[in-house]
Amino acid sequence: DLTDDEPGANFPAGDVPVRILSPGQRRRAGLARVLASGAPIWLLDEPGNGLDRESLRALGHVIAAHRTAGGAVIIATHFDLPVEDARVMLLKPAPMLDEEAA
């Protein structure tokens, strides 16, 4: 429950603007939108940022369930996520523009 002086206290549950949520709450709200979309392919950019360990585990389970149901997930991330049987592609850094000219 929010006290009257906390951000979001004057909004009914479910109507709190995402802009006043914490980074982790914003990330979870975005992931919930992806989940609710019913899209067969998910494109996730750094989905673990702002999430705690328990939320990361839950994210791994949700991704696994989506893949088991025939969905596909493309994830760009800088750290390992708990996704079993993932195909990992490591990208090399692109050369700097001044290196190409030399």
Summary of the structure (lengths in Angstrom):
residues: 102
radius of gyration: 18.0
end to end distance: 61.1
largest distance: 61.8
contacts: 185
relative contact order: 0.12
helix: 38%
strand: 10%
